[in-house]
Amino acid sequence: MMFSPLFIVYILITLVGLVVLLFIYNQYKKTMLEFYRMDIFELRDELFDYAAEGNISFDNESYQLMRTLLNGYLRYAEYLDIYYFQKYQKAVKEKKLISDNFFIQQYSQKSLALTNEQKEKLDKCFQQSALIAATYMIRKSIVYCVYLSFKSLFCKLIFKSDNNSKVSWKYSKREKVREKVKTINEELVTDIYEVGVNAS
C-alpha cells in the first residue's frame, strides 16, 4: 500500500508538532518548579529571619519541625504532583502504605509551648507552604487537571436526576471531598516532613 506524498507531509508535521508541544510542556514544568522553589526559599528565609531577630529560638522544637518541613518541600519538589499523590492516597487506602501523620501529631503537641505570636507565625508559615505546594501541583499537572475536570463533569451528568436527590448528592459529595482533602493534606505533609528529616 502506497502513501501519497501529502499524507507523509501531514504525518511529519504532526510528529514535529507533538515534539514541539512536548518540549514546551517540559520547559513549562521546569519554570513552574523554579517559581515553586523560589517561593519556598523565601518562606524559609522569612522564618529564619524571624528566629534571627530573637522572636523564637533556633533550638525551639516547633521551629525545627517547620524548617524540616520546608526542607522536605524543597527536596520533594520534583515528585510533587497531583497524579503521584492520588496514587499515594490509593496505596494508603488499600493499606499498602502506612501513614501515621507524624508531623501533624508532633507539631500539635510541640506548638502548645509557643506564645500566641509564635504560634500565629508558624501556623501562617505552615498554611502558606501548603498553599504554595497545592498551587504548584495544579500548575505542574495542568493537563491532568483538565482531564480530571472533564471526568468530574461526566460524573455529574451521569448522576443528574431530580432536584432533591441532586442536592443531597452534591452535599454528600462536598463533605466527602472536604474530608479527603484534609486527609491528603495531612499525609502529604507527613511524607514531605520525613523527606526533610532525611535531607537534613
N, C-alpha and C positions, 0 to 999 in steps of 0.2 A: 504494500500500500504506500503510495507516494503522497507526501505532504506538499502543499503549494508553498512557494517562497513567502507569500504574505502571511500564511499561518505560522511559519517558523519565526518570522519577524515579530508577530504578536506574542509568541511564546517567549522569545528572548527579551522583549520589552517588559513582559510580566515578571520574568525572573529577576531582571535588573531592578525593577520597581520594588519587588519584595526584599531584595538585598539592601536597597537604599533605605526602605522603611525600617528594616531590622537594625541597620546601623544607627539611624536617627533615634529609634526607641532605646537602644543601648546607651547612646550618649545622653538621652533624656534621663535615664535611670541613674547614670553616673552623676549628672548635675544635681538631681534630687538628693543623692547620697551626700554630696558636698554641702548642700544647704542644710541638710539634717545634722551632719556632724558639726557644722559651724554653730547651729542653734544650741546643741547640747554642750559644746565647748563654752559658749557664752554663759549658759546656765551654770556650768560647773565653776567657771571663773567668778561669777557673781556670788556663788555660795562660798567660795574660798575667800573672797574679799570681805564677806560678812563675818567670817571667822577671824580673818586677819585684823579687823577693826576691833576685836575683843568682844564681839557680841555673843560668841559661843566658843567653847574650847575646841581645839583641833582634836583633842582626845575624847570629846564627847561621843558616846556610842551612837546616838541618833544621827549626829553629823557624819560619822564614819559610815553608817549604814547608807545614808543618802549619797555620799560621794562614791561609794562602791557601786550603788545602783546606776549612777551616771556613767561610771567607767564601763559597766556592763552594757549600757545603751550604746556606747561608742564601739565597744568590741563586737557587739552583736549586730551592728548596723547592716552588714551585707546579707544577713539571713532574715532581716525583719521585713516580712510581707504578709499580706492577708492570707494567701494560699497556704503558706507554711503553717500559720497559726490555726487555720481551720483543720489542717492535718494533725497538728499538735493537740488541739481540743478533742478531736475524734479519738486519738490514741489514749488520752486521759479518760475519756468517757468509756472506752472499751477496756479500761484498766490495763492497757499495755504499758502505760507510763503512770507513775505515782507522783502527784503534786501535793505538797503539804503547805503551800503558801507561806514558806518560811519568812520571807521578807515582811509580809503583812503582819504576821504574828510578832516578829521581833520589833518592828517599828512601833506597833501599837503599844507594846509593853514598855519599850525604852523611852518613848516620847512623853510618858506620864511625868517624867522628871524635868521636863522642859518648862521654861516660863511661857506665858501666853504669847509673847512676842516671838520667841524662838520657835515655838510650835507653829505659829502662823507662817513664819518664814519658810520652815522646812516643808510644811504642808503645801504651800504655794509652789515650792520647787518641785515637789512630787507631782502635783497636778499639771504643772507646765511641761514636765518631762513626758508624762503620759500623753498630753495633747500633741506635743511635737512628734512623738513616736506614731500616734494614730494618724496624724496628718501625713507623715512621711509614708506610712504603709499604703494609704489611699492613693497618694500621688504616684508612688512607685508601681503599684498594682492597678493602674488606671484601666487597663484593658480587661483585667479580671473583674474589676468593679463594674464595668459596663455589662459584662456577662451576667454578674450577679443581679444587676438591676433588671435586666430582661427576664431572668429566671424568676425574680420576685414578682414582676408584673404578670408573668404567665400563671404563677400560682394564685395570684389574686383573681384572675379571670376564671380560673378553674373553680375556686371556692365561692364565686359570686352566687348569691341566692337572694332570698327575701331580706328585708331591712333588718329585722330582729336578729336573725342568725348572723347576718353580716356584721352588725355592731358587736355582737357577742364574740365573733371570731376575731375581729380587729382588737378588741380589748384583751382577750386571752393571748393573742399574738404579741401585742405590745408588752405585756407582762413577761412573757417568755423571753423576748428579745432583751428586755432590761436586765433580767436575771442572768442571761447568757453573757451579755456584755460585761457585767460585774465579775462573773466567774473567769472569763477570758482575761480580763484586765489583771486580776489577782494572779493568775497562773503565768501570764506574760511577765509581770513584774518579778515574780519569784524566779522564773527561768533566767531573766536578764541579770538579776542580782547575783545568782550563782555563777554566771559567766564573769561578772565583775570581780567576784571573790577570787576566781581562778586567775584573772588577769592581773590582780593587784600583787 
